[in-house]
Structure formats: structure tokens, C-alpha cells
Amino acid sequence: MTVLIELKDDRSEKVQYDNISYPIYIRRGILSRYPDYAAPSHWHDDIELIAVLDGQMDYNVNGEIITLHKGEGIFVNSRQMHFGFSDSKTECFFICILLDPVILCPTLAYEQDFILPVVRNHNAPYIFLEPNNRWQRDILREIYEIDKCKGQKITPLRVQSSFAKIWSLLYENIPLEDNAAIAESDDLVAVRNMVGFIQKNYARKISLCEIALSGAVGQSKCCKLFAKFFGQTPNTYLNRYRLGRSLDLLRAGDKSVTEIAMSVGFESASYFAEVFHKHFCMTPTEYRKRADKTTDGPKKEQEKAMLLFGE
């Protein structure tokens, strides 16, 4: 089943926590489940922890790309634009954990003295985790421990314990803030708002002017920020997001290509087909036929992967 990220009205991700009483999300992911092997750019207040179990993927954090291999991982700080992807369609099996820092705030003093200095550190939007580094290896170990305890009655307590260990390692080792990093955060806010606007309004016709206004920047600045953070124009980002949303609809088979084109925001079926072919080197109809023929194969491979990796 394809993974699609749902957004809230404030354009952050609507995280489906494992238990509504605890802000904890623990999943084992398969990159091929995402449209075109890429999650959409998104953000959330939660801390994100990724550990690669097998394969590899690229991870984009605020426009900077980090390649994650088996045994490596990444800590993504709160409210950062990020997504995992593979342009080469390389498979990746990984642990993804989202945790709200509020778990570590029994008193206001804890929040002010230990939580906010990390969350608000503009010099640490992410930390690459490699097993050859001692303190980063310790964080990876706690990620595995959190993953192993998923689904138990005592999970929230064990997660809180591991999260506290992770946080103490981050607090002791992340670099200090600098003024350049603080200035960079203004651009991040603008990009986050513009991407959120696209993801909430992709199904209708939207202009470059509207995208720029949503980020409170001019059109020229808008284009420069998309080039800096994503290496593409706002229109390219918009069309690729629309294409991603179209894939599940094509596989479902209950709508015509024209209906799908209209529902994801393309003005005509012909333009949809043109953009689709340019990106995927096949027409939407060809993709649908190929998906129908290969349904059983990928399904069996995913079932095998789920058995291997405990999905």
C-alpha cells in the first residue's frame, strides 16, 4: 500500500500516533511504498529518528541531502523541512520514530533548561548518526531499543527512558548556535509555508504569485528558495507533488485518466500525460497497465520484506 502523508490545517504533518494518549510513533518503513520512492517535503513539531536496517536512501533536510546507508541514521530536529527519497529507485528498509519532546518535560524547568536549548538550536537542524562515532552509536542503539519495545503495555515507559538517554547525548554533543544559523531559519519558515500551501492546494490551479505570497516573499525570492532547498522550481515541485498523488489513483483503476488529471490539479489530460511521461518515461495508461500486471510481484516482495524486518 502506498504511503501518503496527511497534512493539518497549519500545513504540518498529521502524525498518527500509536496511542492517542502518548505522542509516540514507531514504524518500520519500506521506501518503495512511497510514490516514486519519495515522501513529500513536510515538517512537524516532533523529533524524528531514522535508522536504516537495509539498503540506502537520501534524506533531504532543509535542502541539504544526506545519504544514509545500512547501519546509519539521522536525528531531525523539530519543525525542519525534510523527506526521504531515492532518485535511483533503490529500496530501503528503515525504522522511523517520531517523539514529541513534551514526553521529557515533567516540569517547566526541564523544558527551559534542557529541551528548548536543543529544539531551538538553529545550528542543529539534523545530526547524521554513524556507528563509528561513540555517542551517535549510542543513539542508534536506543532507536533499536525503542523499535523492539513497540506494542507492549510498558512501551511508553521504555520509550521515555530511551528518549531521555538520546536527549542527554544530544544536549551534551550538539554544536552551539551561531548567528548565521539563526538567519537561515527565516528562509526555512518561508519555505515551510510555501510547501504547505502547495500540499494543501495542489488540486486547484495555483500561481507562482500565490505560492510566493504564502511564504511572505517576492516571486524571485520564492524561486531562489526552491532552488536552494529542493534544487527545482516551484512549478516543478508542484507538478511532481501532483504526479505523486496521481499514482494511487491510477493503480486503483476506478477513475479515467482525464478524471485523475483534473482531480490532482492538471488543466488537461494531455498536459498531465506530457508531464507524467517526462518524469516516468511512460504514459499514465502504460503505468496503469504495468501496475496491474505487476501487482502480485511487488506485493509478494513487500510481504517478504515485512516478515524479514518485523513489519
C-alpha positions in Angstrom: 0.0 0.0 0.0 1.3 3.4 -0.9 2.2 5.7 2.0 0.7 9.2 1.8 1.4 12.0 4.3 -1.7 13.8 5.6 -1.3 17.5 6.5 -3.1 19.5 9.1 -4.5 23.0 8.6 -1.3 24.6 9.8 0.5 22.6 7.0 2.4 20.3 9.3 2.1 16.5 9.2 -0.8 15.0 10.9 1.0 12.3 12.8 -0.9 9.1 13.5 0.5 8.3 16.9 0.5 4.6 18.1 -1.7 5.6 21.1 -3.8 8.8 21.3 -2.7 9.1 24.9 1.0 9.2 24.1 2.8 11.3 21.4 4.8 8.2 20.2 5.1 6.9 16.6 7.1 3.8 15.8 7.1 2.3 12.4 9.3 0.1 10.1 9.2 1.6 6.6 9.8 0.5 3.1 10.8 3.3 0.7 9.1 1.7 -2.3 5.7 2.3 -0.6 6.0 6.0 -1.2 5.0 7.5 -4.6 8.1 7.5 -6.9 10.2 6.3 -3.9 9.9 9.7 -2.2 8.0 11.2 0.6 6.7 14.7 0.2 8.5 17.5 1.9 6.9 18.0 5.3 7.6 19.1 8.9 6.2 18.5 12.4 6.9 19.5 16.0 8.0 16.0 16.8 11.7 14.9 16.8 12.3 12.4 14.0 14.7 9.5 14.3 15.6 7.3 11.4 17.8 4.1 11.4 18.5 2.2 8.1 18.1 -1.5 8.5 19.0 -2.4 4.9 19.6 -0.7 1.6 20.1 3.1 1.4 18.3 6.3 0.8 18.9 10.0 0.5 17.5 12.3 3.1 16.7 16.0 2.4 16.8 18.3 5.4 16.2 22.0 4.6 17.7 21.4 1.1 20.8 19.6 2.3 21.0 16.0 1.2 22.5 13.3 3.4 22.9 9.7 2.1 22.0 7.1 4.7 23.4 3.5 4.4 22.7 0.3 6.3 23.6 0.8 10.0 23.4 4.6 9.8 20.7 7.0 10.8 19.6 10.6 11.3 18.1 12.8 14.0 15.9 15.5 12.6 15.1 18.4 14.9 11.7 19.9 15.5 10.0 21.9 12.7 12.6 21.2 10.0 11.6 20.6 6.3 12.6 17.0 5.5 11.8 13.9 3.4 13.5 10.6 2.4 13.8 9.6 -1.3 15.7 7.6 -3.8 16.1 9.1 -7.3 17.6 5.7 -8.4 14.6 3.8 -7.0 16.9 1.9 -4.6 15.0 0.0 -1.9 15.4 0.9 1.7 14.1 -0.7 4.9 14.2 1.6 7.9 12.9 2.4 11.4 11.1 5.7 11.7 10.3 7.1 15.1 8.5 10.4 15.9 8.5 11.7 19.5 7.2 14.9 21.0 9.8 16.4 23.4 6.9 17.1 25.8 7.5 13.5 26.9 10.6 14.8 28.7 9.0 17.8 30.3 7.8 16.9 33.8 8.3 20.5 34.9 8.8 23.9 33.3 12.4 23.9 34.5 13.2 20.8 32.4 11.7 22.4 29.3 13.6 25.6 29.7 16.9 24.2 30.8 17.2 21.0 28.7 14.5 20.8 26.0 14.4 24.2 24.4 18.1 24.7 24.1 18.1 21.7 21.7 14.8 22.3 19.9 15.7 26.0 19.3 19.3 25.3 18.3 19.3 26.6 14.7 22.8 25.2 14.3 21.5 21.6 14.6 18.6 21.1 12.2 19.8 17.5 12.0 22.5 15.2 13.2 23.9 12.4 11.0 24.2 9.2 13.1 27.1 6.9 12.2 28.1 3.7 14.1 31.8 4.7 14.2 31.0 7.7 16.4 30.6 6.6 20.0 27.8 8.9 21.2 26.0 8.6 17.8 26.2 4.8 18.0 24.6 5.0 21.5 21.7 7.0 19.9 21.3 4.3 17.2 21.3 1.7 19.9 18.4 3.4 21.7 16.5 3.7 18.4 16.7 -0.1 18.0 15.6 -0.5 21.6 12.5 1.7 21.0 11.7 -0.3 17.9 11.9 -3.6 19.8 9.5 -2.5 22.6 6.7 -1.4 20.2 3.3 -2.8 21.0 4.0 -3.7 24.7 1.9 -2.4 27.6 5.1 -0.8 29.0 6.1 0.8 25.7 5.5 4.4 26.8 7.8 4.0 29.9 10.6 2.3 27.9 10.3 4.9 25.2 10.6 7.7 27.7 13.7 6.1 29.2 15.4 5.6 25.8 14.3 9.1 24.7 15.9 10.6 27.8 19.2 8.9 27.0 19.0 10.1 23.4 18.3 13.7 24.6 21.1 13.8 27.1 23.5 12.7 24.3 22.2 15.4 22.0 22.3 18.0 24.7 25.9 17.2 25.5 27.2 17.0 22.0 25.4 19.2 19.5 27.2 22.3 18.3 26.5 25.8 19.8 24.2 28.2 17.9 25.7 30.9 15.6 24.1 34.0 14.1 24.3 32.6 10.5 22.2 29.6 11.5 19.6 31.9 13.1 19.3 34.0 9.9 18.9 30.8 7.9 15.8 29.9 10.0 13.8 32.8 8.4 14.2 31.2 5.0 13.1 27.9 6.4 9.8 29.4 7.8 9.1 30.8 4.3 9.8 27.5 2.5 7.8 25.6 5.1 4.8 27.8 4.5 5.1 27.7 0.7 5.4 23.9 0.6 2.5 23.6 2.9 0.4 25.8 0.7 1.2 23.7 -2.3 0.4 20.5 -0.5 -2.9 21.8 0.7 -4.0 23.4 -2.6 -2.4 21.2 -5.3 -5.8 20.1 -6.6 -6.7 23.5 -7.9 -4.9 26.0 -10.2 -2.4 28.0 -8.2 0.1 30.6 -9.4 3.7 31.5 -8.6 2.3 34.7 -7.1 0.1 32.7 -4.7 2.9 30.4 -3.7 5.2 33.4 -3.0 2.5 35.2 -1.0 2.0 32.2 1.2 5.7 32.5 2.2 5.6 36.3 2.5 8.3 36.7 -0.1 8.6 38.0 -3.6 8.4 35.7 -6.6 12.1 36.0 -7.3 12.9 35.1 -3.7 10.4 32.2 -3.9 12.2 30.7 -6.9 15.6 31.1 -5.2 14.4 29.4 -2.1 13.0 26.4 -4.0 16.3 26.1 -5.9 18.2 26.3 -2.7 16.1 23.8 -0.6 14.9 21.4 -3.4 17.0 22.1 -6.5 13.9 22.7 -8.6 11.5 25.5 -9.5 8.2 25.9 -7.6 6.3 24.7 -10.6 8.4 21.6 -10.9 7.8 20.9 -7.2 4.1 21.4 -7.7 3.9 19.1 -10.7 5.9 16.4 -9.1 3.7 16.5 -6.0 0.6 16.2 -8.2 2.2 13.3 -10.0 2.8 11.5 -6.7 -0.8 12.0 -5.7 -1.9 10.5 -9.1 -0.1 7.2 -8.7 -2.5 5.6 -6.2 -5.5 6.8 -8.3 -4.0 5.2 -11.4 -3.5 1.9 -9.6 -7.0 2.0 -8.1 -8.4 1.9 -11.6 -11.8 3.3 -10.8 -11.3 6.7 -12.5 -10.3 7.7 -16.0 -7.0 9.3 -16.8 -8.9 12.6 -17.5 -10.7 12.4 -14.2 -7.4 11.8 -12.4 -5.7 14.6 -14.2 -8.4 17.1 -13.1 -8.5 15.8 -9.5 -4.8 16.4 -8.9 -4.8 19.8 -10.4 -3.7 19.5 -14.1 -5.6 21.6 -16.5 -5.9 18.8 -19.1 -5.3 15.1 -19.6 -2.9 15.9 -22.4 -0.7 18.1 -20.2 -0.9 15.5 -17.4 0.2 12.8 -19.8 3.1 15.0 -21.1 4.4 15.8 -17.6 3.9 12.2 -16.5 5.8 10.8 -19.5 8.6 13.3 -19.0 9.0 12.2 -15.3 8.3 8.4 -15.5 9.2 7.7 -19.2 5.8 6.2 -19.8 2.2 7.4 -20.2 -0.4 7.3 -17.4 -2.2 4.5 -19.2 1.0 2.5 -19.6 1.8 2.9 -15.9 -1.7 1.7 -15.0 -1.3 -1.4 -17.2 2.1 -2.1 -15.9 0.9 -1.7 -12.3 -2.0 -4.2 -13.0 0.4 -6.8 -14.3 3.0 -6.5 -11.5 0.6 -6.2 -8.6 1.3 -9.7 -7.3 5.1 -9.4 -7.6 5.6 -6.3 -5.5 3.0 -7.5 -3.1 4.9 -10.7 -2.5 8.2 -8.8 -2.2 6.7 -6.5 0.4 5.2 -9.4 2.3 8.6 -11.0 2.4 10.2 -7.7 3.5 7.7 -7.3 6.3 8.5 -10.8 7.6 12.2 -10.1 7.4 12.0 -6.8 9.1 9.1 -7.4 11.5 6.6 -5.1 9.8 
